[in-house]
């Protein structure tokens, strides 16, 4: 086991300038491809990496069942290294449909991402809820539970202090909104998505991000933390526990075959889930808010 103390190589302001940009090779000096515990200069944990931690059959089963969750979406922000424009048809005319293109390569980008588990009140969904994937594909979600439990075990074993805090939040949350017997409420599933630099939003700050990936016929994809000039070579069955409130992003997804795929699973606790009431109370609350908004818009109140 290697233990490292990371050094800041970029200031906070310099790291913020990288937000929503794509990763580059110049953004890292070291590649971690071995079991490693890494800490911030103040002693707080930065990341913990374990090679081949997850059993392959468990990960493969989760991949087969959770793949439909990663759908094409426009809910993700546009990278500053990308642009929206019309496609050029074979006839030379511009299509009516607008697509996202990588400014550097000119290739069309697609964002395939989805959620499983549970989600808190946000935007037009002013109520805590079960994700659409769980509603429509509960049988598939159940088949992925062994992976979620395996990652939960790793979290508990490797970062016990953070796990204890996150588990306390989960136990204090209505059981309808927690993945049973875990410290997680939610799983984000990304397919073949080169995420630009970002910090995760909405998850419990005192917990930790838990990441695994199923990779088939792709070049190694690096998880890059530019402020420390460190990259982590995350492959099939590896487990990465990381402070996702530090800027991070993925290197390009380079396919080796037509059927190549990389499906990543990020497991976490949504910090506002602690405020969720029972499903019946959430429904009453939402209905009441809708009535109040209707009265306000009608000028009655």
C-alpha positions as MATLAB code, in Angstrom:
seq = 'XXXXXXXXXXXXXXXXXXXXXXXXXXXXXXXXXXXXXXXXXXXXXXXXXXXXXXXXXXXXXXXXXXXXXXXXXXXXXXXXXXXXXXXXXXXXXXXXXXXXXXXXXXXXXXXXXXXXXXXXXXXXXXXXXXXXXXXXXXXXXXXXXXXXXXXXXXXXXXXXXXXXXXXXXXXXXXXXXXXXXXXXXXXXXXXXXXXXXXXXXXXXXXXXXXXXXXXXXXXXXXXXXXXXXXXXXXXXXXXXXXXXXXXXXXXXXXXXXXXXXXXXXXXXXXXXXXXXXXXXXXXXXXXXXXXXXXXXXXXXX';
ca = [
       0.000    0.000    0.000;
       1.405    3.379   -1.049;
       0.541    6.464    1.005;
       0.933    9.894   -0.577;
       0.631   13.473    0.579;
      -0.591   15.555   -2.348;
       0.746   19.032   -2.979;
      -1.218   21.882   -4.492;
       0.182   22.526   -7.956;
      -2.484   25.063   -8.927;
      -4.088   27.780   -6.846;
      -7.823   27.630   -6.203;
      -8.362   30.405   -8.750;
      -6.247   28.619  -11.377;
      -8.252   25.426  -10.837;
     -11.537   27.321  -11.195;
     -10.400   28.605  -14.595;
     -10.413   24.997  -15.810;
     -14.106   24.564  -14.991;
     -16.101   23.126  -17.922;
     -12.966   22.600  -20.027;
     -11.693   19.247  -21.241;
      -8.749   17.451  -19.723;
      -5.270   17.615  -21.269;
      -2.101   15.564  -20.808;
      -0.344   18.661  -19.480;
      -2.744   18.657  -16.520;
      -1.065   15.730  -14.787;
       2.472   14.624  -13.967;
       1.714   11.356  -12.177;
      -0.479    8.381  -13.033;
      -1.695    6.266  -10.129;
      -2.223    2.644  -11.208;
      -1.628    0.916   -7.892;
      -3.298    0.669   -4.484;
      -2.927    4.088   -2.944;
      -4.135    6.300   -0.089;
      -3.686   10.014   -0.802;
      -4.183   12.941    1.558;
      -4.450   16.710    1.253;
      -1.709   18.916    2.761;
      -3.935   19.446    5.832;
      -4.232   15.695    6.376;
      -7.794   15.361    5.084;
      -8.383   12.473    2.639;
      -8.161   13.221   -1.079;
      -8.650    9.782   -2.607;
      -8.268    6.058   -1.970;
      -7.690    3.702   -4.889;
      -7.928   -0.081   -4.959;
      -7.129   -2.228   -7.990;
      -9.450   -5.154   -8.788;
     -11.539   -4.584   -5.674;
     -14.904   -5.522   -7.203;
     -15.671   -9.056   -8.404;
     -16.045   -9.070  -12.184;
     -19.333  -11.082  -12.330;
     -20.952   -8.578   -9.938;
     -19.818   -5.599  -12.039;
     -20.809   -7.286  -15.314;
     -24.312   -8.002  -13.997;
     -24.723   -4.368  -12.938;
     -23.478   -3.189  -16.329;
     -25.956   -5.365  -18.232;
     -28.878   -4.169  -16.143;
     -28.010   -0.510  -15.600;
     -26.952    0.274  -19.162;
     -30.483    1.469  -20.108;
     -30.294    4.112  -17.367;
     -27.645    6.073  -19.291;
     -29.822    7.831  -21.857;
     -29.020   10.751  -24.153;
     -29.669   13.877  -22.125;
     -29.429   17.635  -22.488;
     -29.565   18.197  -18.744;
     -25.793   18.317  -18.435;
     -23.998   21.593  -18.899;
     -22.184   22.357  -22.151;
     -18.412   22.190  -21.937;
     -16.597   25.380  -22.959;
     -14.602   23.116  -25.287;
     -17.840   22.258  -27.089;
     -20.343   24.168  -29.185;
     -23.878   23.740  -30.428;
     -24.442   23.903  -34.160;
     -26.453   22.379  -36.980;
     -25.191   19.249  -38.659;
     -24.235   19.301  -42.344;
     -26.259   16.812  -44.386;
     -24.886   14.793  -47.302;
     -26.622   17.225  -49.630;
     -24.553   20.036  -48.144;
     -27.546   21.652  -46.474;
     -27.774   22.318  -42.762;
     -30.053   20.092  -40.707;
     -32.793   21.561  -38.545;
     -31.509   19.596  -35.566;
     -28.808   21.187  -33.398;
     -26.030   18.957  -32.030;
     -23.035   19.368  -29.715;
     -19.550   19.243  -31.263;
     -16.051   19.138  -29.798;
     -14.319   22.349  -30.872;
     -10.919   20.647  -30.994;
     -11.774   17.491  -32.948;
     -14.934   18.579  -34.705;
     -16.597   15.305  -33.660;
     -20.204   15.192  -32.567;
     -20.641   14.603  -28.831;
     -23.420   12.799  -27.010;
     -24.051   12.845  -23.292;
     -25.457    9.570  -22.043;
     -26.252    9.844  -18.370;
     -28.956    8.831  -15.937;
     -29.933    8.306  -12.327;
     -30.966    5.325  -10.251;
     -32.130    5.168   -6.669;
     -33.756    8.281   -5.234;
     -33.639   12.052   -5.659;
     -34.497   15.133   -3.614;
     -36.653   18.154   -4.427;
     -35.268   20.067   -7.383;
     -36.589   22.379  -10.083;
     -39.993   21.397  -11.407;
     -39.911   18.273   -9.237;
     -40.725   19.894   -5.913;
     -40.904   16.598   -4.079;
     -38.589   13.776   -3.039;
     -39.006   10.853   -5.371;
     -37.962    7.492   -6.698;
     -36.016    7.879   -9.962;
     -37.728    6.970  -13.225;
     -35.282    4.090  -13.709;
     -36.274    2.483  -10.417;
     -39.963    2.965  -11.182;
     -39.738    1.480  -14.668;
     -36.963   -1.070  -14.143;
     -37.024   -2.097  -10.495;
     -36.072   -5.648  -11.464;
     -32.923   -4.386  -13.191;
     -32.041   -2.154  -10.252;
     -32.312   -5.112   -7.875;
     -29.861   -7.058  -10.038;
     -27.371   -4.211   -9.629;
     -27.670   -4.176   -5.830;
     -24.757   -6.610   -5.288;
     -22.443   -4.039   -6.891;
     -23.846   -1.210   -4.779;
     -23.408   -3.303   -1.639;
     -19.864   -4.240   -2.673;
     -18.939   -0.568   -3.086;
     -20.639    0.258    0.214;
     -18.462   -2.417    1.875;
     -15.352   -0.839    0.364;
     -16.377    2.616    1.552;
     -16.917    1.323    5.089;
     -13.642   -0.613    5.096;
     -11.359    1.955    3.469;
     -12.670    5.335    4.715;
     -14.437    4.437    7.983;
     -14.601    7.984    9.385;
     -16.324    9.422    6.298;
     -18.506    6.342    6.001;
     -19.714    6.693    9.591;
     -20.812   10.283    8.973;
     -22.563    9.454    5.711;
     -24.240    6.386    7.190;
     -25.609    8.547   10.020;
     -27.220   10.796    7.400;
     -28.674    7.766    5.620;
     -30.081    6.359    8.863;
     -31.652    9.740    9.625;
     -33.386    9.776    6.232;
     -36.818    8.323    5.553;
     -36.154    4.688    4.510;
     -38.179    5.147    1.301;
     -35.347    7.305   -0.051;
     -32.251    5.309    0.897;
     -30.730    2.342   -0.937;
     -31.310   -0.308    1.715;
     -28.331   -1.383    3.842;
     -26.036    1.266    2.339;
     -24.927    4.844    2.960;
     -26.208    5.823   -0.506;
     -29.384    7.375   -1.869;
     -28.418    7.752   -5.504;
     -26.348    6.322   -8.350;
     -25.316    8.341  -11.406;
     -24.619    6.217  -14.481;
     -22.549    7.667  -17.341;
     -21.937    5.969  -20.675;
     -18.942    6.881  -22.849;
     -18.931   10.407  -21.480;
     -15.776   12.438  -21.274;
     -16.724   14.663  -18.367;
     -15.102   18.127  -18.394;
     -13.610   19.545  -15.214;
     -16.209   20.058  -12.520;
     -16.944   19.597   -8.835;
     -19.905   17.447   -7.838;
     -22.931   19.321   -6.548;
     -25.713   18.240   -4.211;
     -23.950   15.351   -2.494;
     -23.135   15.208    1.204;
     -19.993   17.277    1.757;
     -18.664   15.203    4.664;
     -19.116   11.940    2.792;
     -17.137   10.686   -0.190;
     -17.637    9.947   -3.879;
     -17.578    6.231   -4.767;
     -16.728    5.322   -8.357;
     -16.385    2.122  -10.376;
     -16.436    1.550  -14.131;
     -17.059   -1.259  -16.574;
     -14.751   -0.883  -19.576;
     -14.857   -2.887  -22.802;
     -12.525   -2.273  -25.755;
     -11.543    1.252  -24.700;
      -8.148    2.792  -24.081;
      -7.447    3.493  -20.391;
      -9.537    6.410  -19.132;
      -7.895    8.629  -16.539;
      -9.635   10.382  -13.653;
      -7.667   13.630  -13.506;
      -7.373   16.019  -10.554;
      -5.574   19.022  -12.096;
      -4.992   20.991   -8.917;
      -2.628   18.230   -7.776;
      -1.413   17.202  -11.268;
      -2.513   13.620  -10.502;
      -4.315   11.138  -12.760;
      -5.820    7.828  -11.665;
      -5.973    4.960  -14.144;
      -9.443    3.593  -13.344;
     -10.164    0.281  -15.064;
     -12.740   -2.492  -14.852;
     -13.230   -3.731  -11.265;
     -11.138   -0.936   -9.712;
     -12.633    1.111   -6.862;
     -11.992    4.822   -6.453;
     -13.133    6.749   -3.383;
     -12.505   10.455   -3.882;
     -13.179   13.964   -2.646;
     -15.397   14.937   -5.579;
     -15.547   18.537   -4.364;
     -12.087   18.939   -5.856;
     -12.023   19.679   -9.585;
     -11.857   16.496  -11.640;
     -12.593   15.224  -15.131;
     -12.031   12.277  -17.471;
      -9.546   11.837  -20.295;
     -11.072   11.046  -23.738;
     -12.995    7.811  -24.329;
     -10.983    6.232  -27.153;
     -12.750    3.194  -28.594;
     -10.911    0.156  -29.913;
     -13.961   -1.366  -31.583;
     -17.464   -0.527  -32.734;
     -18.966   -2.109  -29.624;
     -16.602   -0.430  -27.175;
     -18.207    0.968  -24.041;
     -17.348    2.545  -20.716;
     -20.116    2.645  -18.137;
     -19.288    4.368  -14.872;
     -21.246    4.214  -11.625;
     -20.998    7.028   -9.081;
     -22.644    6.282   -5.732;
     -23.379    8.972   -3.158;
     -25.780   10.480   -0.637;
     -27.855   13.499   -1.747;
     -27.426   15.996    1.087;
     -31.021   17.290    0.985;
     -32.550   13.824    1.281;
     -32.444   14.296    5.059;
     -35.337   16.762    4.583;
     -37.551   14.251    2.768;
     -40.846   13.307    4.383;
     -42.840   10.135    3.797;
     -44.184    9.672    0.235;
     -47.730   10.598    1.351;
     -46.465   13.740    3.115;
     -44.367   14.680    0.082;
     -47.477   14.390   -2.096;
     -49.557   16.568    0.263;
     -46.760   19.140    0.434;
     -46.457   19.289   -3.352;
     -50.218   19.614   -3.831;
     -50.401   22.423   -1.278;
     -47.550   24.304   -2.953;
     -49.268   23.927   -6.323;
     -52.484   25.422   -4.881;
     -50.571   28.322   -3.331;
     -48.752   29.043   -6.601;
     -52.038   28.903   -8.532;
     -53.630   31.401   -6.155;
     -50.617   33.728   -6.426;
     -50.645   33.574  -10.223;
     -54.389   34.234  -10.209;
     -53.888   37.320   -8.039;
     -56.105   35.930   -5.303;
     -53.447   36.202   -2.580;
];
